[in-house]
Amino acid sequence: MRRSIGIGGSVTIAATCTAATTSIGIGLGLTAGVVGLHLPAIMLLAFLPVLCIAGAYGRLNRVEPDAGSSYSWIGRTLNPWLGFLSGWVSALGTVVFMAYTTTVTGSALVQLADQAGVRSVAGLRLDPESTLQCTLIGLTVLIGAALVAVRGLDLAARLQKYLLVFEYAVLLAFCGYGLFAGDQPFSLQWFNPFDIPSPEALAQGMVLAVFCYWGFESVFSVGEEVRHPREASRAGFIALAMMLTLFLLAGTAFQRVLPLDELADNGAQGLTYFGAKLADQPLAALPLIALTFSAVASLQASVIPTARGMYAMGRDGTLGPVWMRLHPRYGTPAVATLLITAIAVVLALLSVSIPVVNDLISAAVNAIGIVVALYYALTAIAAAVRFRHLLRTAPLEGLRAVVAPVVGAIVLLAVGGYLVRTFYVSTDHFELAADNGWFNLMVPALMIVTGLVAAAWARWYRRSPYFFPHAADAAATDGPTGPSGDGPSGNATTHGSATTHGNATTSGSAAARGNAG
């Protein structure tokens, strides 16, 4: 793939994938329903373990930029089964995100049409709470976004940059004005995590807040297409700092303007309701337009890293070769992009079985939050294992590369585990509803089980070299090699078959794979 983007494009992709406007527009209301008037506290608290995880991603990317990112790093450092599982649940989680974001996008477009006076089309009344209508409208946007992504990262990044500038300008203007115009009394207790109502509320609030930060790591999935590995690492941290600023500002402004019951009850229309409280039309429509832009951009930004991850799995032979076919003109994993989009389309159509948009969003966020906590933690542990020698040779660096990732992993695993237990004991029967604990657990459980089945298929049927790292190392060292790739992720073809990721052109495959012990 071509190294076509720099630091600006990298920041744009990371920030767009995180989709701050969408998270603020639909996530703050859901989170407020869990933690009450402590949105700033939970967003700040969740940022700390995510920052530790970001440090792990950044250091691993500087040593070995790879389109597979956590899938590749965990598989080579910890265990191929865990690596495959992390790549699998990451891809499925993103597909679930894309499926429900099509509904969010459609809902935003319907709301926008309503404010423009268009309330029916061909005699059909438009309803922003109709999952079917919103999904069908959003699917057209998803397909268009995928076609743009096929054209290349540089084009996608340029388009997303303009959308991002508009979104942030609207957020800063409205939230800044809301800080002063709101009539709800300000309290420092909003920033006190110890005042959150219960341990259950803290755990679920943390998962929801981590979900809001989810997406910064997308820039590491395009690490092979960034001009320098350090630019991808810097972009991830810049995007996270921007997210923290916006979430704290928006959380405080929302609570200054909206009473708790109004904030929690409006859910998917939270940002629109907030804008209507602060301004009259046509200015009140600006937050909704920003939300629409964010949803559209995040659909495109989501398919980009997922396609790269599947490309890496195809390159390793853990998936079929169809996933690694590049576009002959644009050099992008075009087939993977279109296949991921097709799967998201099917899942979005199936999700119509949950008839209310808020229920769909809540169920998806809970499911994705658990699997995100899992593969974030595994990536952090992989970094700690890989760079553990720094505790002896450079203790200060060891704190950042080993201790901080381990602390972040422990926090996320503890929160995720507590939430799983809470969901399990919350009911004694299964029901297809967002407030049913067993239903919330079913989605991540299916992701993990299907991942184990797919891993077994790759291991014993495909005989992928990914599951035989020692054989792959020997082949990279002793077998015939092709020309090195550009940078530290150069590929060596072994015995005319599968492609490995060892850097056999420099100091041997063992050194190139880092100090994994």
Steps between C-alpha positions, in 0.01 A plus 500: 500500500611856434640732768264781411414694818688716749430630849198709396325213327587267788344731759192537279453123472549442875268786598234407246503135610455610860203710379482745790188670365314170471618392846388831647176498305384152604744379766475772764127451547543123537790547743309757705223247543758276672727735700266795553654847509858371482571509128825700538620265775441178307651639178813610686524173692467287185765709324776383737504126412438585133809726510703208638368280218587768244858498625517126435362540148738784422813318612407179320426696183838676508677164517279314253231687304251243376157513338390232747610709803377320816428178308861481386667627818306278740542196276876537476564601860243312709319226311365457144159394630466815710629709210250354256220542753588868554499566126173311458307674780641837392372446146161373615467782753567754227249332270239522779594865543460562127164320500349712774671820380309463174186531714641803683588659166155435361337636816708818478404547134130450580521751785675742264224454241238562770663829596504597133125437486516165316293262716390244242620354172260340250231496765723324756545688826866534600568386857845547662411225751427241231792258479388376158479844337822626656691183412400505132595867467829447681593203282518722192749720684704198612533368146605841369758537779648159418539592132691814598723292733589274206642806322775538760590639841608842374160571342311366804716704739448822301123452501493416871716803586240748379220316677707489820573874498129580469404253775754634749415863426132430575579303816733764637255780425190336649670336798696815578180704490317238710754534782382858557141490377388191695280547805594177685731578796861396446651259753853370550338168595447443129875428485506271805505129396451392865153652491377269222189320631621136513779262393268369227451854368876560512575179305238556231584869479867414450416259216280761334769767542776273366274434205487877438881504473502186285642554153824686570691178422368502142800710400727206585310279256616730222856504637634344180352791302626782725824658385673450837400274793547783754239706317238233565593488869484877537168508315346253747599711800389826337160349419458375859588842645244661270238246608561560870465877455176467305347243736573705812369816335187333365426306819519815709299706251227235468457491878490880518220514242297181552353351818598137552163356397500693172861405429442129563160481326613647167771240431568487126364855453703649787709741293200612296298565815794687652529723192126575502528613864769752413393645165209547263486380142696502277793510745348218705547269203881537504563233770282257307694573180825444692367170633404393148847587368660308789290191437576505129874548556517234772340244268778556250770521767383170652516297182859618431681340800275193500583429136872538582469258790329240282764564231770414756315181598473401135870576456580263786279228355264498799226617262458431132715677237200701380548734798847610386414604144609859438341735252728510192478879472451635853703242695227455764354172633192556285348151526532499880339845514201389295462168684504674840239743372280216373515324838408825677206545262367152582543555874330839483199342329486226764510762777158622395367232739568752780233761418620802697817688410598561863475129583713411199769749595509398865526129420779553244701735722492259796611211279778690326623653826573157646698372198688832469609470864620145422720571199628830639616312810663224295689756291626673814619168645677419172686832519599435862634155414680619189676792669550350846878522461467878538427454870866395533670715237293823516270509806331827405415370155392176665239687702344635180542187287431228758344621824248748354361254240464230767309740727273599210439135413413410859250785525326409174489128579362571848233735367406267216488198730286682756260609227474142367413376848247781546328416172495129586335536842263777391239260358391138500377477140600598147314771313575691180518837676778748569438488877526121518837400645517164327431664165780750565737211572388295200657736244859502637470127580410426137794712384743301716356157417497563125855634532619176660331296226657715227841473671471122512417497129802717421727292722409148392340537157685795346822417688571871518866582585359758746436208738852359449725797588817293536454346156433844356818636662703215356353552155568872514861432598586202282258510207522712186389857561364769279577870519440678826190714548516871573583536867497258790203299377666363188367164390701192411342229287586154628524197273259655252205472739381707791635845578666563833575827672856435611752764398753258361690775319647660812618319809306176486140415570542461876631853536241638264219355707619695801606381841214256552716263703 
